C-alpha cells in the first residue's frame, strides 16, 4: 500500500441498526431533563417512589410484546396455510414446524437461573440507594452525594471483565490499547472525585466513603445484569421485550415484599417529621402536574431500558459502554446549559477525559479503527477485507484454470495443423 494513500483512521460504514445509539441518547437526555422537575421534593420519598416508576416503565413492555407475539402467530398461521394449500392435503397432513421453544425447554433450568440473577441484581442495585437514604435520615448523617464521574470508567472496565468471563471475548491489541486509556481515565476521574469529596464533606468523609462503596457495588451488579442479558439473548431465545417483561413481573413481586414493612414503619424525613413513606409519596403529588411528570418519566424509562437491551442484543455489553459514555457526556452538556459553565467543577478536565473515554470506547468496539502499530490487526473490518481478497484471488485462479482448460482444444488443433502442414511440405 502506498504510504501517501495510507489512512491512519478508518470508520467502518454505519448501518441503520446504529440508530439505536441515537435513540438511547435521546431517551437518556429526556430522562435527565424530566428529573430536573423532580428536584426539590423530598428525596427519600422520591427515591422510594422511583422503584415503582421504573417497574411500571418496564411493565409497559407488555404492549410491544403482545403486538409482536400476535404478528408472529399470524405469520406462522399464514405460512402453515400456504404450505397446506401447496401440498393439496389440507385434511390429512400433519404440519410440522421447527419450534425453537423445544430447545428452550431443555435449557429452562439455566434460563431461569440467569433471569433470577439478572432481576435480583437489578433490584438490589435499586434498593441499596433507598436503604442508604433511610439510614442517612434516621442517623442524621451528612453525606456529599457527588456526581462521581469515575463510576463511568469503572463501569466500562467491569463490563469488559465480565464479558471476558461470561462471553469468552478475546482481547487483541486494539482492546488492550483502549483498556489502558480507560484505566488512565479512571485514575484521573477518581483523583478529581476524591478531591471534591474531601473539600465538600468536612467531617463526614466516612459516610461519603460508604456512599461511594454502595455506588461501586451497584455498578458491579448492573454490569452483571448487562452481560448476563447478552447470555440470555444469545443462548436462550429471549428477546429484549421478553426479558423486560419477565423482569418487571418478578421485580413487582420483590418490590411488594420490600414495601410491606413500610406500611407500618414510620421514618424520619428531611423535615424531621416521623411519617409513613407512602404519606411522604402522597406529599409529592400535592401539585397535580407531578402526576403527569411521573407518567411521562415512566414512559421515558420504558424507552431507555428498551434501547439499552436492544443495544446489548444487537451488539454487545461492551458496545453499551459507548452509549453510557455519550449519556454522561450529554448530561454534562445539559448541566452546562441549565446551570452555566461556571457552576461545573473541573469542567475542562472532565470534558477532556470524556472525549478520551468516547475515543477509547469507539476504538474498543471497532467503530473507529487505528491503522498504525498493528492496532488494526484482528479487527472485523480488516479480517473481512482479507477474506474478500482471498476470495477474489481464489476466483482469479479458478478463472485462469478454466480459461486454460478451454484453450487446450484450440491449442491442440493449432499443433495438429502445424504437423499436417509440415508433412505436406516434406512431400
Secondary structure, 3 states (H helix, E strand, C coil): CCCCCCCCEECCCCCHHHHHHHHHHHHHHHHHHHHHHHCCCCHHHHHHHHHHHHHHHHHCHHHHHHHHHHHHHHHHHHHHHHHHHHHCCCCCCCCCCCCCHHHHHHCHHHHHHHHHHHHHHHHHHHHHHHHHHHHHHHHCCCCCCCCCCHHHHHHHHHHHHHHHHHCCCCCCHHHHHHHHHHHHHHHHHHHHHHHHHHHHHCCCHHHHHHHHHHHHHHHHHHHHHHHHHHHHHHHCCCCHHHHHHHHHHHHHHHHHHHHHHHHCCEEECCCCCEEEHHHHHHHHCCCCHHHHHHHHHHHHHHHHHHHHHHHHHHCCHHHHHHHHHHHHHHHHHHHHHHHCHHHCCCHHHHHHHHHHHHHHHHHHCCCCEECCCCCCCCCHHHHHHHHHHHHHHHHHHHHHHHHHHHHHHHHHHHHHHHHHHHHHHHC
